[in-house]
Amino acid sequence: MIRSSYVYGPVPSRRLGLSLGVSIIPRKTCTIDCVYCQCGRTTRRTLKREPFYPVEDIVEQVRQAVATHELDFITFSGEGEPTLNSDIGRLIRRFKAEFRVPVAVITNSTLMTDPAVRRALYRADLVVPSLDAADQATFRKVNRAHQGLVVEDIIQSLVTFRRHFRGRMWLEVMLVRDVNDAPAHVVKLRQAAWRIRPDRVHLNTVVRPPAESWAGPLDRDDLEQVRVLFGPGTEIADSALRRAKRRTGQDPERAIYELVRNRPVTFADMERSLGIDPRLLKPALGRLLKQRRVRRVRFWGKEFFEPPGA
Ligand code: SF4
């Protein structure tokens, strides 16, 4: 099976600079089904690793994108779990050898219990694993995990991975109001993070339309309290966002389209991520809306933009 496009970006990202997003799994093929997922509900929940696509097709598309952009990272991400692709280690090796661009992997951590997955990811420069639950009941609630997954095993596998991994590791924690934000659970999450010893912890909350409409965000004060509890090296995703560097010289319409293809964004997100003058951004967005290449959606009183049919 050949996909029309493996490459999302290049997308300016607040943390990764100019990052080429590469998706190597079919849409919403995942080990879990997070209530906050911005890509909707998981349509195929599985633990079975497969090659999915020919490696050469993926490499060729990345080759074309790399030739025309100065990238800070090639990032395995996408609308599902990238480590389900059994060729991920081979792809990391190929990208690093051929393109000489640092490689990042964004993973939900659930397959890190598999030594073959850990071995594959040792070759990456940056691994961004997520951990939203530190006990099995909360894991079931927030991530609606495949029944074969045990959260304590996942935490232990991250501890093992960190011990041997020479690259950078940023742990992502997504907090959902009334689902995984109870103080006793947040303390357990902190203990898990301390055991894992990532280089940084990023705290996040629901800021884009989630799979379940009842999955709501924490407010700023609550997030700040959690940040203080986690201690040094912990950031709230928004504060990282504010530090984003401004980039210029982009075609606004193209830049907006590439950004919303990746995830729903607000106008403020666009300004911050793209660094384009709002006087150029607004009319460009207006044109995309008129051409129906982008549409508006509302979530928690905020207006987001996404591609039609997303
Ligand atoms: S947020 Fe990520 S890990 Fe969770 S269901 Fe969506 S794609 Fe899977």
Boltz pocket constraint, residues with backbone or C-beta under 6 A from the ligand:
constraints:
  - pocket:
      binder: B
      contacts: [[A, 29], [A, 30], [A, 31], [A, 32], [A, 33], [A, 34], [A, 36], [A, 37], [A, 38], [A, 39], [A, 40], [A, 42], [A, 78], [A, 79], [A, 80], [A, 81], [A, 108]]
      max_distance: 6.0
